[in-house]
């Protein structure tokens, strides 16, 4: 049985943002990207005290890519210049297509600022090809009950985009990815075994959010990114503890990537244009 080959493990870098504990899985000098996945930040887990300042992501722009935020603990309040607004709870996700340009905030709601509590979330950036960098921006918020689900002996699988199959059952995620990305979250009980097919030629992103899981003889833990080849095959995992994983795969985008701050384009001139557009107010404001 063919399996994706695990090439190496890359530790995350600690890059706290204000009082928010943050581990940068990639990009780092050791792992510039996992094309088409550009960026993965792991925030927390931590507990904020009462009377806190909350998450530090006030109004800021994006252009040229998409974001997928996984909320594991605590609330996350999103607002953007398209009018999108939602407070997500644990187990929810937020998918935003920045496309031609958007401004958004990702902060803590007022009740969290007053009372405090646990925070644990991850944000993934996903590239768009040049032909789609000008699409209209959009936003989707999904609570746990909105996600497609598969389950088996000691495991459950939340499908966000793309189709998953297991033991004759299939599930289609509620988000229609513009680039055919498969995105999901997997929960495993201690001792559970989980297998899934990974298509040949696609980049596999497997990241341990909490717990511990074995892939072959290699143990995978939070704050370490395993890098696989694109040979595809059956991914087989065994949980050594109660575990949550991010499991995604996508077709690489064979184009130049120029990333600067909140913008991801194909040329430096396009980055300069993005900053000019933002300064001119073309991405709107968050009301």
N, C-alpha and C positions, 0 to 999 in steps of 0.2 A: 504494500500500500504506500503510494507516494505521499510524502508530507512536505510542507514548506520547510526549507532549511534555515535554522537559526544561525545567523552569521556572527553576531556579537551582541553584547549588552552595553548600553550607553547610560551612565549615571546622569541624572538631572543636575542642573546648577541651582543653588539657592539664590534667589533674586527677590527679596521681600519688597513689597510695594507699600510704603507707609507702615502701618501696623499689621498688614495682611501677609501672613506667611505664604511664600510663593516659591515653587520649584519649577524651573523652566526645563521641560523635557527636551524640546527642540524649538527653534534652532540653537545649536551650540557649535563650538568649533569642531567637536567630534561628530556632530550630526546636524548638518546645515538644513536638512528637510527630509521628509519622507514623501516625495513627490507622488501624488498631488497634495499631500498634507503639508502645510507650511509651518505650523506653530502649535505648540501644546503647552499651556500653563496649568499647573496643578496648585490650586489655592487651598490652604488649610491641610488637614482639619485643625480647627482651633475653636476656642470659645471666647466670645466677646463679653465684657462685663456690662452691666447696666450703665446707661449714659455714655455710650460709645459713639464714635464718629462714623461707624459703618464702613461699607465697601467704598474704595476710593475712586471709582470709575465714573466721574461726572461727565458732562457733555464732551464728546470727542467724535471726530469723523472717521469714516472708512470708505475705501473705494477699491474695486477690482477683485474682490474675493468674497467668501462666505464665512460665517462663524457658526459654530455649534457649541452651546454651553450646556454642560451636564450639571444639574443641581443635586447634590448628594445629601447635604444637611443645610438647614436654615432656608430663609426666603431670599429671593432675588427679584428686585423690581426693575423692569425694563421699560423705557420710554424712548421713542425715536421720532425723527422728523417726518415720517410717513403717517404718523398718528397712531402707530402701534404702541400698546401699553398693556402690561400684564405683570402680576406678581406671581412668580413660580414657587412652588413648594418642593420638598424633597422628592426625588424620583422624576421630576419634570425635566424638560429640555427646552431650550430656546434656539431656533434656527433663524439666522438673519442673512439675507442676501444683500450685501452692500452694493454690488453692481456699479452703477454710474455715480453713486455717492450718497451717503446717508450720515446723519448725526444721531448718536444715541447715548443714553446713560444706562449704567448698570450699578444700582445702588441698593442700600438696605431700606426697607420700609420703616415708617416712623415708629411702629410698635417695637421693632428690633432695636432701633436706636435707644429707646427708653429702657427696654427690658434686657437686652443682650441675648446671648444664646449661641449655639454651635453654628459654624460656617464651614462648608466643604463644597467646592465646586471646581470644575475644570472647563477650560475653553480651548477649542480646536479651531484653527483657521484652515480653510480649504480653498485651494486656488481655483480661479476661473480662467479658461483660455481667452485669448485676445478677442475672439468672436463673441464672447459673452460678458466681457468686462463693462460693457455699456448697457446691460439690461437694467430695467427699472428696479429699484430697491424694494425689498419686501421682508416681512417678518412673520414667523409662526411660533406660537407658544403651545406646548403640549404637556399636559399633566400625565401621570402614570397611566391613568385609565384611557388616555387617547392613543397610546402606543400599541402597535400590533404585538402579539405575544405568542410565543411557543414555550412549552415546558416539558420536562422529563423528570427522571429520577434524581432529585436533589438539585435541579437547576431550572432557571427560568431565563427567558431571552426576550428582551424588549427591542423591537425593530423600529427604527426611526425612518430610514429611507432604504429603498431597494427591497429585494425579496429574499427570504430565508426559508430553508426547508430542512425538515428533520423527521425521520421515520414515517415518511409518507405524508406529512402535514406541511403546509406552506403558509407563510404570512407575508403580507405586503405592507411596508412601512407607510405611514400617512403623509410623509413629505416626498414630493416628486423631485428628486435631485436633478438639477440642470445638467450635471456631468455624469450621471449614472453611478454616483457613490452609493456604497452600502455602508450604513452606519447603525450601530446598535450598542446596547449595554447588556452584559450577562451577569447574573447572580448565581453563585454556586454555594451549596452547603458544604461543610467540611466532609471530605471523602468523596464528593461527587465527581463523576467523570463526564466530560463534555466534548463532543466532536462536531466539527462542521467543515464543509467544503470551502476551499478558497480557490477561485478560478485562476488558471495560469495566466501570467502576464500582468497581474494586478499587484499593487503595493499593499501589503498587509500592515495595518496598524493595530497592534495588540498592546494594551497598557493596563497594568494592575492599579486600580483605584484604591482598594484596600484588601487586606488578606494576603494569601500566598498560594501560588498555583505552580504545578510542575508541567513543563513542556518537554517531554522526553526526560532526560536526566537533569535538566536545568530548572532551578527554582526562580520564579519571577515574583518580584515584590514591587510595592509602590516606589516611585521616584527613580525607576530604571526602565529604559525603553529597549525592548528587544528588536533587533533589526533582522528581518528575514529576506531571503531571496524571493524572486518572483516565479518560482517553479510551480507554485500551486499545489493542490492536493488536499489531504484531510488533516486539519489541525486537531490535535488531540491534547486535552488538558485534564489534569487531576488536581483538585483543590486540597491543600494541606490544612486549610482553615476556611471559615466563611469568607467568601471572596466576591468582589465586584470588579468587573473588567470592562474596558472600552474595546470593542471589536469592530473594526472598519476595514474596508478595502476599496481601492479605486484605480482607474486607469491613469498611468503617468501622463502628464501634459508636457509634450516635447517642445517647449518654447522658453525663451529667456525669461528669467524672473528678476525684476528689480524691485526690491522692497525697501521702503524708507518710512519709518514711523508707522502711521496708520494706513498707509497705501501700499498696494501690491500691483505693479504694472509690468510692462514688457521692456520699457526704455526709461532712461533718466528724464528725457523730455516729457514723457507722460506723467512722471512723478511731479515735475515742476508745474505742469498744467493742473494736476490735482490740487496742489497747494494753492494755486491761483484761484481755482474754482471755489475752494473752501473759503478762502479769505473774502471772496466776492459774495458769499452767502448763497451760492447755488445749490448747496446740499440741504438747505433749510435749517430750521431750529427745532429744539425740543421744547414744547409748550408745557 
